[in-house]
Amino acid sequence: MECGGRAQRRHRFGFLRGGRWTGTTGSSKAVWRFAALAVQDLRVVAVALESGAAIRYSEDLQHGRPFADRKTIPNKSMTRFRPCIDLHQGKVKQIVGGSLRDEGAGPTENFVSEQPAGWFAENFRQDGLTGGHVIKLGPGNDAAAREALAAWPGGMQIGGGIHAENAAEWLDAGASHVIVTSALFDADGKFQEQTLHSLVAEIGPEKLVIDLSCRRTTNRWTVAMNRWQTLTDLTVDHATLDRLAPFCDEFLIHAADVEGLCGGIDSELVELLGNWGKLPVTYAGGAATMADVLLVEQAGRGKVDVTVGSALDLFGGKGVAYRDLVTWNHR
C-alpha cells in the first residue's frame, strides 16, 4: 500500500485513506486528522495538526500499537534570533538576495569575512545560539560547511544542494537538520511530492527543514528555487504550510525581494506565517534594526523566529549589535 493511493485500510486507531488518516490516538477521545508521511517496515508516521500544536505519532501496522516516539511541539510566544552562515566560494559572505545568478556579473556582496566559517559557528556555540543555518551558495563550499558543523555539532542546520542521496551524510557531519528547496522541484519549478516522500523515508521528518523562500507575485508570495532565480508552482499560504507540515520539523522562509537590502522586513509575510504558527518557522530578509526584530515578534505573534544578516555588526553591518541579539534570546 502506498500513501496517496486509493486503498483504504482499517487500523486500530482509524482509517488510512488516500494518504489521509482520520482516527483517535487511543489516549484521547478526540478525533484527529492525520497526514501519513510514509509506510515503511509496517509502520506509519503521522502528524496531527490541532490547536496550534503538531503531534507526531507512529503506529505499528502489524501489531496495532502506538510507539513511544510521539513528539509534541508546544505553542510558543517568543521570537528567537537564529544565526546564519552564508557561504560563497568557500567564504562567509552576505549577499543581496537574487543577485547570485548563473550568468552575467557576480553577486552583489555586502560583506566578505576574513574569518573562517568555524569561527562564526564557535561564537554561536559559546553563546548558546541554536537552530541557525549554514547555507552553501553554489559549489566550492563543502569544506567550509563541514568546518562550521564540526565547530557547533548539533547546533546548526545545513542547506544548499541537499537531496535524498546526501542528506544523511550531512547529518553525520554534525548538522541538526538538513534544509531542502530546489531538490523538491523539477527543472521547470513543478513540485515533486514523491521526491519529498523519498527524502523523508531516508532521514525522517524530524531532521528536515523545508525552505519556502519566496518572491512577491500576483499570487502574493511564490516559492523561488535555484538561488531564487526560478519561480515554482507553490505559493506560500496556509494551505501549502498545512500540506507540507507533516513532512518536516520546521520551515525556513527568506523574503527574497528584501533579502540583503536592510530596508525593513516583509511584515505581511511574517503576519501570514505567525497566524499559521503550527510548526517552528524562521523568517529572513530585510531586518535592519532591533525595531525590525521586535516587529517580527509582533507581526508573527511570537511564533516566527528571525535571522539578521547584512545589518549585523558581526557581518560588517551597523544596524544591529550581535550582543543585543544574544541578550534578546536569553530574556
N, C-alpha and C positions, 0 to 999 in steps of 0.2 A: 504494500500500500504506500502511496506517495502523498505527501502533503500537497494540497491543491487539487488532488484528483477528485473524482465523483464518488468514490467509495465512502460508505458510511459504516462505522463500526461501533458497537456498543462497548463501553468500558465501565469500570466500576463507578467512576465519578461523572460520566456523561457521554456525549456523543462527539466523535471527531468527524466532521463533515466538510469536505471542500477546503481543508486547511484551517477550518474554524472549529473551536470546541466550545460547547455550552454545557456546563455541568456544575457540580458543587465540589468544594475542596475536601469534604469529608469531616473537617473540623468546624465547618460553618454551614448553616442552612441557606446562606445567601447564594444566589446563582451568579456565577462569574462568566464573563465572556472571554474566552481564551483564543490566542493565536498560536497555532502549533508551529514550532520552529523546524523540527526535524524528527524523523522517525528512524532510529538507528539502534541496533542491538536491543530491540524490543523495548525501547524507552521513547517517550515523547517529552520534549521540553516545551513548556507553555508559559505565557505571560498573561496575567490578568491585569487589566488597567481599571482601577476603581478608586474614586475619591482622591485623585492626585497622587496615588502611590502605584508602584509597579511591583508585582509579586511574581517571582519566577518559581515554577513548580514543575517537578518531574514525577512521572508515574511509570511504574514498571508494567508494561502492557501484558506481560506473561503471567505475572502473579497478582496484578491488580492492587498494588500497594504504593503509597507515595514514598518518595525518597526524602531524606532529611536535609537535602541541599537547597531547601526553599530560601529565597533571599528577598527580603523586603527593603525597598528603598523608601525611606521616610520622606514626608514633606519637609522642605527646607525653606527658610525665610531670611537667609543672609547671603548676599553676593560675596563670592571669594575672588581674589585675584589669582589667575592661572598664568604662570610664567611661560615663555616661549623661547625656542632657539630655532631660528630660521637659517638654514644652511644653503649656500650657493657657491659652487666651485670650491667646496671644502672650507669655506669661511663663514663665520657668523655675520649675517647681514640683516638690514631692514630695507625692504624693497617696496616701492609703491605698487599697490595691487593692480594686476592686469598688465603691468609693463614688461613682464617676463614672457617673451614670445619666441617662437621657433625661427622667425626671420626678422630682418631689419636690425636696428640698433639694439644694444644690450639694454638690460632693465635700468630703470631709474632707481638709484641707490641712495637711501637716506643715511645709511651708516654701514661701515665695514670695520669689523673689530680686529684689533691686533691680538686679542686674547683668543685662545682656542675654545672649542665648544665645551670641553671638560671643565674649564674654569667657571663658566656660567652655571653648569649643572652642579658643580660643587658648592657654589654660593647658594643655589636653591635648596640643596640638601641641608646645608648648615642652618638655613633659615626656616626649615620645615615646610617648604612650599611644595605641595603635592599636586598631581593632576595636570601638570604642564605638558607641553608637547614639543617634540623635535620634528621639524618638517624639512625633508630633503627636496630642495627645489632643483630638480634635474640631476644629471649624472655627476659623479665625482665627489659624492658626499658621504659615502658609506663609512669610511674610516672615522670621519669627524662625528658621525652619528653614534657609532659604537663607543667612541671615547666618552661622549656625553652620557650614554646609558650606563656605562661602567662606573662613572663618577656618581651617579644617583640611581642605583639599581632599584627597580620597582617604583621609582618616583616620577617617571615621565613616560609619556606616550610617544609613539613614533608614526610618522606619516610620510608619504611620498614614495610612489612605486610599490605599494603594498598590494599583494594578491594572495590567493589561497596557497600558492606554492612556496612563498617565502615568509608568510605571516608567523609561523611557529619559530622560524629561525630568529626573527627579531624579538620575539618574546623570550627566547632563550638567551638573547644578548642583554636582557635586562629591562626591556620595555614593560610597563604595566599593562598597556593596551596597544593594539595597532589601530591606525586610522586609515580609512579607505574612502576614496571617492571614484576616481576615474575607472578603476577596475570593475565597478558595478555597471558600467555603460559600454555600449559598443561604440565604434568609431563615429557614428552619427549622433551619439548622445541619447540613445534609447536605453532605458533601464532594463537590466538583465537580472530578473529576480532569481533565476536558478544559480547564477554566479554568487549571489549573496547566500543562498542556501548552502552552496559548497564551502564557502568561507566559514560559515557558522558551524558546519559539520566538522571542519578542521580544527577550530580553536575554541568554539563555544561563544555564545553571545556576550558572556561576562568579560571577555577580553577584546571586544570590538567597539570602536568608536566610528560612527558614520559621519562623514564630513559632508554637510549640505551647504557649503559655501555658495553664495548666490549673487546674482545681479538683479537690479530692478528692471522689470519689463512691463509690458501691458498686463501681464498676469500677476503683477505686484512683485514677486520675487521668484526667479527661476534658477535652479541649481546649475552651476557652471563647473565644468571639468577641464582637464588638460591645462592646468595652471590658469584656470578661469578664462580660457580663450574660447571654449565651445559651450554653448547653451545646450541643456539637456531637455528631456520631456517631463522632468519632475518640477513641480512648484513647491515652494516652502509654505506650507499651510498646515492646519491641524490634521487634515485628512492624511497627508503624507507622513507626518510625525507619528500618527496612530498606526499607519500601515507598517512603518519600519521599526517602531519601538520594540517589538518582540525579538528583533534580531540583533540588538546591540545593548551596550551598557550606558552609553552616553551619545550625545550629538555634539559636533563642533561646527560652528557656522561663522564664516567670515563674510562680512558685508563687503564684497569685492570693490564696489564702486567708491567706497570711502577709505578702504584699507591703505594705510601708509600716508594719508594726506593730513592727518592731525587736524581735521576740520570739524570734528564732532561726530558722534555716533549716529547710527540709523535707529532712532528711538522707536519708530513704528515697528520695525522688525523685532526689536527687543521686547516691545509690548506684546506682539503676537506670540513670541516664544514663552514669555512669562505667563500669559493667560493659558497656555497649554500645560506646561510645568509637570509632566508626568515622569520624566527622567531627567537626570542632570544634563544641562545644556551649557556650553561655553560659547560666548559671543566674542568676536574680534572685529575691529575695524573702526578707526576714526577717533578713538579716545585720545584727547589732547591734554586734559587736566583732571585733577581729582573730582571736579564737578561732574565730569563725564562718567567717572566711575560711580558716583552717587546717583547719577541719572539712570545708569544701567540697573542699579538696585531698585530704584523707584519704579521705573517703567516695567522692569521684569518682575516686580513683586517679590524680590529676593530669591527668585528661583532660577536666575540666569547668572552664571559666572562670567568673568570678563578677562580678556587678555589686553595688555597695554604693550605696544611695540615701539614705534618710532618716537613717541613722546617721552619715553622713559629715559632717565638720565643714565641708566646702565647701558643704553644703546645710543648714547650721544644726544639724547633729547633734552629739552628744557622745561617741559610741561608738567612732568610727574616724577617725584622722587621715589626711587626704589624702596628706601627705608620706610616711607609713608605707607606703601602698599603692604610691606611686611607687617607693620603695626596694624593696618586695616584688617588683615587676615587673622590676627591674634586678638581681635576685640573680645 
